[in-house]
Amino acid sequence: MLKFKNLSEQIFLSAFIAAVITVITVGLLWLMDINTKLSEETADLKTAQINSRKELIKSQVDEIRTFIDYEKVRTEKEIASVISNELNSIVYLISELAEYETKDKLVSSALSLASGFNTKIFIIDAEGTILAHSSMPELAGKHVSSFEDADKRRPYYILFNDAQKGFRANIRFNNNPQPSGTYEISASAFHDQNSGLIIGVQADRNIFINIMRNNIFRTLASRKLSKGGYLIVTDFNGYLHANFGTYYDPPLYFEKFQDSTGAYPYLGIKEILEKEDTTFYSYLYPKHKGGKPLQKVSYFAADRELNAIYGTGLYIDDIEAVFEAEKAIRVQRTKDSIIKTVSVLFITLLIIAIIARRVSEQIKRSFGSFMLFFERGRDENVKIEQDELFFNEFKILAEYANRMIEERVEFEKTLEEKHLALQKETTEKQESEKRFKTVISVMREGVLIQDGTGRIISINASLRQMFGIGDTGIIGRTLESLGLKFMDEDNVIAGSFCPPIAECRKNGKPSVDSIIGLHKPDGSSSWFIVNVMPLFTDNGDKVDKTAATFSDITTRKELNDELVKTRASLENAQTISNIGNWEWSPDTGNLWLSKMFYTIHGIKEGQILDLDTFLAITHENDRDRIRKLLQDLARKDIPFETEYKVVSESGQEKWVYAKAVTSVLNNGEKVITGTIQDITAMRKAQQELKQAYAKLNEYVEIIDENVIISETDKKGFITSVSEAFCRISGYSKEELLGKKHNDLKYDRNDPPTADDIRFIVLTGEKWVGEVRNKRKNGELYWVKATVSPKFDANGKPVGMLSIRQDITDRKKVEELSLTDELTGLNNRRSFNAVLNSELKRVRRDSKYLTFVLIDVDKFKEFNDTYGHTQGDMVLKSVSHCMKSFMLRSSDYSFRLGGEEFGLLFSGLDTEKSKAFLEKIRSAIENLMIEHKGNTASKFVTASFGGICINLSKYTKTDIDTLYKAADEELYKAKDAGRNCIFLKTAD
């Protein structure tokens, strides 16, 4: 082992060797750990890449499933809406005609409204006989129980029974009108009370579902996924509908498709999905059209209702490339880390060597510093820090030195403390005297200090103010020389001297709580409580000074005088107010009764009254209760407050209100004090008021049952509703409380909104208008509302009160006058009013407004070929198709005459408007109504011409300008071959 005489050199070498060994060991362990992690990450990398891609394609297919589910829900709502709208129209017409038309005429009128394309009408009488059926006339005259569907159910019998119970009945069933197949049907029926008929509408669901299926397949064909992939769409019949972004119409036969291995991937996928809803599947498939088949992992989902199989996939070669690239990056990172680590280890060793060398030098300097530090501790009383010394010998020397320094410091500290204590005692005496003067000067009580001859030594500001004397020329004078006049408690002038002070100076005894008055020069008087304390000479043989305090009790004295006057008038007040009082001392037996006590109880004044005599005039129903209350009061000090009846000698009954408590006087005597009041008239008034309240409650219940009333707070939350409100809305009170009226509106964006009304009413104004609301079951109803503000005690609005009137029937009549009878769309009469209103609204909001004219192509030729009945069916079908897209409250559709229709909507620019119109055009053609005379298609189609205008720029646009522009574009569409869209831009 190496030996050094120099301690610092030995420390340096030991520290350096230990650091080198530690750094090398840590470095080797780190390199081993890096190598292990690299091996593990390389093994898991490929699996992670494949799983990540699988999750990606699975999430993409799951999004498509969500989209398809949404389309199904939307289609169900569309079917329900079509049936409901047609049923509402027929029921309303039959109800209106029931009073003056025969039953046969009513049935004929109802059948005339049948669209003939996708809805059918049936009529049932009150006995269950089918009077008419627009699609199955053979059922006419038969009972509803005679028809069974493919599932052996009796749908018309079920509808008949449910409708008879008073609510709208709904059902879905399978019908067998032809031997070739079954068709799923949705039907709804309603019992019209006016005509006694049950009216029903049914729709062929397959028409709607086929349209939905075609639209979904087109959308899936054009949908491009992330990573640039497309969906493949097939069905369970072996046909391919979409692939590589292409929609096949008609679909391609796909069942015998083989990959490069000769396998049939479609059949494998189909076999799995016939049992499962989703699956992963591997097969060979070209990456591009005409390309080489490559290994592909795909994810497929099945929708049996739509007869659809759809999915997407990924190629293994992409994953291999990503895996190799990622592996190379990780290897390179590992190499870089090793190089950096070796560099860091080398630099670390170098730094350790430098630090060890500097520590060695510090130890050398510490020995030299110790001697210098010891000398400072001896000369300057600075103690040596023993913890900074490394060797015991130096610590022992430092301990002896520190003891000497402590003894020296302790002596100097004791000397300094004695000097400070002397200074503190002197200062405290000065401060005490100063505080005494300050306390006297700020006291609310007056303070007066006089010498033995009565001359003033000190007087504070409060007393000078009480006496009404100045600030100067007072010290050294007597009270007599100031011209003050004092009075005793009986208002007798005592002179210019203060009696309590003079008495204290004379006999040398304190004077406590003496009451004196002061008559001021201005004629006013003040009253004081005076306390005087004598201060004796050092030998205590005579009074050297007097100290007096004055407390102003002028207000209390005046109140006491007033109390005497008040007591004098109490007897008169009791007589006027019909109130009496009494006092009784159980200790002495003394009993005092006021005059009104005798009067109220109907006994002679001055008559001796004991407990038995008093109870004798108390009504027998109250006697025992009053006896116990009085006994508990006398024995247990339990106060009471009660009402009881008394009966006079003449038999007159009175109601008396009584209250009694116990108290103890200063001499210890217990006294019971009580009051009584004749409340006979008040009890009678209470009974009459109770009857009035009962009557009022009856009126309130009538209003609650028959008037639609609601109350809201300032924020618009409902706080109270009537039963009539619950009945018309279909909600319970619990469901309505806490809601806002916007939650009940048919469309929250209908003007005016609930917030618009609230803003007007909370300014103090009343609002009157019509509001379109929605019942809990989804039905529409109209009310005329009068909304008034509610005010608090300060006249500030704190909420709103709304009284409403049901105007649904009137609005239905108005709607009929503005609705085309054949199609149910807005007619030409409503067109101008709606367009004017929308121009103002959209111009105010600075939005786009789009107006479009639509003509059914070659409609005259259709009528000539198929007849006017089928022509009406086409108009109904086209109108239903358009209306199914116009879902917002600001969307309007019109029949302007013949085969001409109009659409009006806002908020979409030209590009978005054209895309929206293309959906409608495509949907009309997809109705697939045969039209041999149409040159644009073998089905019924329509031409579109319109204008999209930015009203923030074109502020002077009117109806004629819009109509003319749309008409010009419609002619362009017809000239271009029809079945197309021409949309002019005014931006």
Beta strands, then each sheet from edge to edge (+ up, - down):
strand 1: 119-124
strand 2: 130-133
strand 3: 169-178
strand 4: 181-191
strand 5: 198-204
strand 6: 232-234
strand 7: 239-243
strand 8: 246-253
strand 9: 278-286
strand 10: 293-303
strand 11: 308-315
strand 12: 446-451
strand 13: 456-459
strand 14: 485-487
strand 15: 493-495
strand 16: 511-519
strand 17: 525-536
strand 18: 543-552
strand 19: 579-584
strand 20: 591-593
strand 21: 640-647
strand 22: 653-664
strand 23: 670-678
strand 24: 708-713
strand 25: 718-721
strand 26: 767-774
strand 27: 780-791
strand 28: 797-806
strand 29: 848-856
strand 30: 892-897
strand 31: 900-906
strand 32: 942-950
strand 33: 981-986
sheet 1: 2+ 1- 5+ 4- 3+
sheet 2: 8+ 7- 6+ 11- 10+ 9-
sheet 3: 13+ 12- 18+ 17- 16+ 14- 15+
sheet 4: 20+ 19- 23+ 22- 21+
sheet 5: 25+ 24- 28+ 27- 26+
sheet 6: 30+ 31- 29+ 32- 33-
end
